[in-house]
Structure formats: C-alpha cells, structure tokens
Amino acid sequence: MKIIIVGAGEVGFHIAQRLSEENQDVVLIDQNPEQIKRVADNLDVQAFLGSGTSPRILKDTGIGEADMLLATTDSDEVNLISCLIAKNLNPYLIKVARLRNEEYVNELPLILDKDHLGIDHVINPQSEMVRSIRRLMEIPGAAEVIDFVEGRVKLIGVLVDKKSPFAGRKLLSFTKAEGDILVGAIIRTRPNLPGQVIIPHGNDSILADDLVYLVARRQELDQTLALFGIKEKSLRRVIIIGAGQTGQALARVMDRARIGTKIIEKDEALCAQLSAGLSNVIVINGDGTDKELLEEEHIGNADFLVAITGDEESNILISLLAKGLGTRKTITRVSKLSYLPLMSAIGIDTVVSPRLAAVRAILQYIRPGKILSVAPLKGEHAEAIEAEALETSDIVNKPLHKIKIPKGVIIGAIFRENEIIIPRGDTVIIPGDRLIIFALQQMLPKLEKLLTVKLEYF
Amino acid sequence: MNFQIIFRFTGILIFFLGVAMAPPLGVSFLYKDNCAKSLLLSMAITCFSGALLFVFTKKQKDKQLNHRDGVAIVTLGWLMAGVVGALPYLFSGTIPDFTNACFEAISGFTTTGASVITDIESLPEGILLWRSLTQWLGGMGIIVLSIAILPFLGIGGMQLYKAEIPSPVVDKLKPRISETARVLWKIYLLITLLQVALLLAGGMNLFDSFNHAFCTMPTGGFSTKNTSLAHYNSAYFDFVIVIFMILAGINFSLHYKLLTGDLKIFGKDSECRVFLIIVGVFILLVTLDIYGELYSSLFQAFRYAAFQVSSIITTTGFVSADYEKWPHFSQLILLTCMFLGAMAGSTGGGIKTVRVILMVKHSYQQIFRIIHPHAVTTVKLGGQAVSEDVLSSIWGFFFLYMGLFVIAFLAMASLGLDYISAISSVAATIGNIGPGLGIVGPARNYLEIPTAGKWVLNACMLLGRLEIYTVIVLLAPEYWRK
C-alpha cells in the first residue's frame, strides 16, 4: 500500500515510522527542511520538502498510484485543503484528516460529504484523549483501558503489585478456582529490562511491577480487578491541571457528568472564558506546580489528578507532587515516547499521550478489511487487534492447534454471542467470532500475511 | 561502533563479489582461455572468506545500523573489493605483483580505468571480462546493488546508501530505499544493453561490445584493446560512445524521470543544463584549437574533440586520439575537465557539476553582499533554496578535495615524477578518470609509477569514488571515541 503523509510533526513522523516498519510504501511531505532532514536520516520513506497543499508537490509524490493520504499537520485548514486537492488529483484516494478545532469536529457530516471535501475519516487526538481519560476514570485501578467489541470487552493494563497473589508465578499455574484470567501481553518495567514486551505462553511468568494486559467482559471487570488486589472506589473528586484544548474538552465532559471537578489554569483570561461555559466545574486561576495552591484545593482528597498542561515536564512534576500529597491516582499527559518506559520507574502510574492517541486512531483506520480495532500497547512494540473470523478463512472450523500461528502472536480471546472464550488447543473458531489477537510489532507483517491468505482481512 | 554488524555485512559483500566472478568463469570455459582454474580458485576463496565472516559474527537483532557503522562498512567493503578483485589477476599470472593487481582491481571498482597492463589484447577473455565487470559493478555501486538484492536491510540500507552515494542533494526515487536501488540498477542495465545493441549494429563483436558497454556506463574506461577506442578508428563507434558517456554522466534520477514520461527533463533540470552547456563549450573550444595543423577536416577535429572532452569530463577515460600531441590549451581544458567531473547522482567522479554551480552562486552571493550589505539573499538551485548547511558541506568537500590533491601530488613528486605527470596522475585518479598526461598519458600507463606511488593513487581512487567524507571520517579520532 502506498501512503502519503502530510506533515512530519510528532504524529506524522510516528505514523510514518510505524508504517514503514510494516513494509508499506510511505511518502512524507513537510515544509520544514529540518523535519525533512530528520525523516531522511531516520526513516526508510521518501521525503518531499514543500507544502502538502501544493498540487505540484502532491503530483511529484505520485499521488496517482497512492492508496491513502493522511493529513496530520498542526493546522486543520492545511489538512482540509490538502485532502481537497488530493481528492481532485486522485478520486479513489482514501483521505484521513487530523482535525483539532471543535468547530469542524462538531460538523462532521459537512466534512465527510462525498460531494464536497469527501474526507473519509477524521482523527481528533484531543477527543480520543478525552475518551481514554474517561475510560481510565471508570476503572481507576487500571493503567490503561482499551475498548473492544463496542466496549463490551475491555482490555485493561494493570500494574502487578508485589503483594499480588500472581506475582512471580507462571501462567500455567493459575487455577480455575482463582478465576479465569486472560493475559494477552506482559510488559516488564523493571529497571534492568525496561519496556520488554512478552506475548506470553503458559511457561512465562508474571513478575512484580509488570504491566499486564488482561481481557475481561465489562460485567466481570470488578471481579478480575479484585483478583489483582485492586479495589474500586467511586469517583467523586477530580482535579484537572491545564486548560488547553484537551483540558477544556475534559472539563466539559465532567461538567455534564456532574462529577465534582476543579480545573486549575495559569491564564486568567482563559479561566474567565472557561467559567462562563461551565456550570458545575470550579475554575481556579493559579499555577499547577504551586504546592500551596494544591494543598489549598485539598489535593490529598482527590480521587484523580489529571495533569494535561502543554508542558510535559511540568505534568510529570505535578503528578509526583500530587502523589506525595496523597492523591489516589494521577493521569499524566506525556508526548515524548522516549519518556514512557521511565514513567513507572519514577512512580507515575498512568500516562496518556496525544501522539499515541492519534497514532492509534489512524492505525485503526488503516488496517483494511475486517479488522475492527487496533490498539498499540504501551511502548508500542505490541498491538492488540480485534478482527472478525470470516466464513471463507482457513482458521475457522478446525482446532487451534492445527493452525500454524507465528511465534509472538496469540489469539488472546474469542468473543462469541456475549461470551468470552479463552482459547485452548482444541478450541474451534466459528465464522462470525470476534477475535482479539495480540502480536509483537515485528510479527505484524507475518500475521498480516497469515491473515491475508486465510482470513481475507488484508 | 558495532564490529559484529560491520564484519557481518562486509562478509555478505565479499560473498557477492565471489558470486560476481561466475560470468567471467563461464566465459573462460567458453573460450577455453586457460584461466578457468584461477578464476574458480579466486571465486572459491572469495565466497568462502565472505561466508566465514558471516558465520562467525552474531546476528544483532535489535541493533540498527547507524550512520557511523554505515561509513565503516562502505569503506571497508570497497577496500576488501580491491583485495579480492585482485585475486583473479594474481592467480592467473596476468599481473603477478600484489601492488599492481590491487591497483588494477581498485582502479576497476572505482571506475577509474587506470591500468598497469601494457599488452591488454594478450589477456585471457575471462580476465578481460572480470576487468570490465569490476567497473560495471563499481559504477552503480556494489553497496547499492546489495541493498537492491537484500530486502532485510531496511533503514540500515539507508545509512549505507548515503555513505556510498553522498550526493549533496538527496534524491530518493521510491518510498523504499531497496526499491530505489532496484530502479537505479534496472535503468543502468537497460542503458547498458541498449549500448551493446548499438555497438553490435556497428560491427563490433559480441565480447568487445559487452566489455565496452560495461566500461562506458559506469564511466570506467577500461578497453579490451591496447589503444582503447583508437583501435577501431571508427566515427560510428566514437559517437555511440560519446552519447553513452554523456548519458552516464547525467544523474540517473533524471533518466528515471525521462523513462516515466518527462521527456524535457534534461533541459528542465538546472544542473543538467549547466553540465551540457559546459560540455558543449569545451568541445567547441577544443575543436577550434586542434583544427588546422593537427586535423585538416573540421569533422575530424570535432569528432576527436567531442570524444576526448566527453570522455574526460564524465571521468570515463576512453582514448580515441593521443591528446598528448594536442596544443597546451586543449590539454589544460582536459585537465580542467578532470576536476569538474560529471553530475551528482551519475556514475561519474570529480567534484561534480552541482557543487561547482553552488560554489559559483555562493561566491557571487558574497560579492553581491559587499555591494548591498543589507540585502537578504538565498542561494537557489532549480528554484529551491539551498541551506547554509549544504553550502558549507560543499565548501568543506572542495577544500578537502583540493587539499588531498596537493598532498598527493607532492607525494608523487617526491617519488621522482615530473610535475605534469605528478599533477595529472593524482587528478586522474582522485577524479576516477584514468589516463592523465606525461608518463600516465593516453599512450602509456601506470606501470612505471613506483610501488609507493601506486598506493598513494589507490587511496586517491577510493577517496574520489566515495566522495572523500565517507573515507576520511574514519581517520578522524573523534570517530573512534565512544
């Protein structure tokens, strides 16, 4: 597949990296020579210096034979015009635009109208992030929550406590009496092996401090979490630091949900503007890194502190400060992926990243065919994929042990008629099943190949 | 520095070179020229040592090739090519001396075309083909070839590609580097075959047609005849080769654009325009200079001028007339051509047209700034602004090129060469041309150069082919610091 990406900023660069590692033909366009140099030095993609709205540049990239255009610049207008011109140059092109301005996002039918802009898909990292923060608040014990099967199945990332009954044990040793635990991926966070991703088999063990990804039905979430020693508490007090676009959007969601929320922002004018639009949320003007202010607002009693200012180093410090003052749980916005492996080591439990959110949303869209959902796991070396098993595929109607599945790939769960099946060697997949597959990133081409032939997904 | 990766990849390269000895071996069987045994031995040794390096280095799973490793692999790979490329000469006894054999091999791979063989026509066919093949492989680049063939290199391939083709303007034809390398090799092969067809049509035999095409497209300049193209004394061959030498001196990405439908690209591209104008003007000047006393007909004068100017400026080094007998003005034009060289992204050597254009423009910008001290100006190439980084890297290149030239010709002079031979032998090897003036002139060869001088010139050829930075960076102490 040939994919043109407009904008080599954080999101564009990252998606280009992912796609080129998966052997797609990627062409990147950016106006900034520095960015182009960075791309040319680091990625095996073709880089063009120029504007993504320039018909000449778009023609130079060979848009005629391209399959998809991803407009990921920081400017919504550039993204829209780029898609518009691309549409005229190649009517069969699939166009995905990253849009941040809510004015546009709220008028999606206008943007998606085939006769005008004809954009096929809109990615809004802010709203993706707000959604994932909301999900995390619903399940406070989890470090990460990803929805599958329209939210009926949840993939949750849980940090294994030293006292957990599962720490230091092999997966094989889990007994039925302890409950059905379905571990899809293990990420080691110990300082000596940071970020090592394991797609586990029975012989792998869970260690203390691991981040473990579990699959659970929504109804059984509490039980599963209880097994890991995580007790649910109701969500009553939330403090948001930073009223950028995400902060504002989150505040509005909390406002509607009537959860006791305070939002702290440095900019006085912004505060005034914000308070005019909110009825339940308390807007506080002040510096989020100011300890006195935080104490004054009883940060110790907060169930959640969400640090989403534009400055990620401040976010990290605010979260650490809040933890020290007794906040139950913090959510920190961190964009730099190189920071992610360090987070749990310094005691930051939950991290959200706009970049990861955008990448996740775009990847999900890029996977063609019957792939329903894709979620890159923390650190990005593994993915959870939701796919539907087709009638015509080779993996249906025969026991799993007869299917050659590449190493580093497991079928984590089968979802059939509101029931989760943990697959065993003799499990038979029937057409229409939803499969949740875990795969290491380097195994994706192999998995795709396997699926191309047998599942008709790609 | 990751020695495991470096040696592993060098091993693969050496193995490839061994495989490349198969066609000469086949020819050797076909012509029963008594050198099949030595070719087979060289092939076995080369493949075996390549495989040995590969087997005894560990696969490094998560480590990617970085730029430093790329530079080391390319330099080491080219050095090793010079050594294993010498084996067929040594074993067959055609060049019994190690230094001479290495010189011939390095001159081959770097597409220089400087030879130490006096009686070329007496060589067995297998060796002749190997000699031409080293040029053909070296022309588009042995590393680029391996990137085209080995799909698993990925981003590591990028680092190698950049180290082997350090063009000031990066031009990636396809999204993937391996795909780009494949496209380049396909075009290269296509034009080579076209030339073979045209030479055959003119009555050259199949073996010589292939050999000459293998040495034209890489701008190499080895011939199967003692007197090079003068042997045929045919205007048809001269002009066919002139056209293909100029094609070889043009950036291959322009050939790609031409083949994909942009028919006016040679005129549109500013570097190509300047290159063709320079060639045209020099041909005109030389024609006027040699017309009269030496060549009585204007056509004859034009034919030899066109051939020799194209041959030298594209850094090919074929010879159709003894230009030592030409007036000094023409000889100095040819010497100037040695420095100018062909276009970036072509198979030619020298300083390269694009660098010359940018240095001229940049110098003019400095003059302009004296007149208008507050003016804001940018140096542009083909309508695109060129960054200061690129410009300073070009000036750095120019300084190193001239600096190394001076050091090398002083070294040659200290070994007893007269000044014109010293200057031209270094200019002709650092620019990958081949024949120079004086004792290394068109009618003579490099055999008389003393052993130490040959190693100086070997270094010049490698430096020139890899455009200096790639090799010289290895000599910087900073490179070896952790």
Chai-1 contact restraints between the chains, C-beta under 6 A:
chainA,res_idxA,chainB,res_idxB,connection_type,confidence,min_distance_angstrom,max_distance_angstrom,comment,restraint_id
A,D25,B,P175,contact,1.0,0.0,6.0,A-B,restraint_1
A,V26,B,P175,contact,1.0,0.0,6.0,A-B,restraint_2
A,V27,B,P175,contact,1.0,0.0,6.0,A-B,restraint_3
A,P33,B,S387,contact,1.0,0.0,6.0,A-B,restraint_4
A,A40,B,V170,contact,1.0,0.0,6.0,A-B,restraint_5
A,D44,B,G154,contact,1.0,0.0,6.0,A-B,restraint_6
A,D44,B,I155,contact,1.0,0.0,6.0,A-B,restraint_7
A,D44,B,M158,contact,1.0,0.0,6.0,A-B,restraint_8
A,D44,B,R176,contact,1.0,0.0,6.0,A-B,restraint_9
A,D44,B,I177,contact,1.0,0.0,6.0,A-B,restraint_10
A,V45,B,P175,contact,1.0,0.0,6.0,A-B,restraint_11
A,Q46,B,K172,contact,1.0,0.0,6.0,A-B,restraint_12
A,Q46,B,P175,contact,1.0,0.0,6.0,A-B,restraint_13
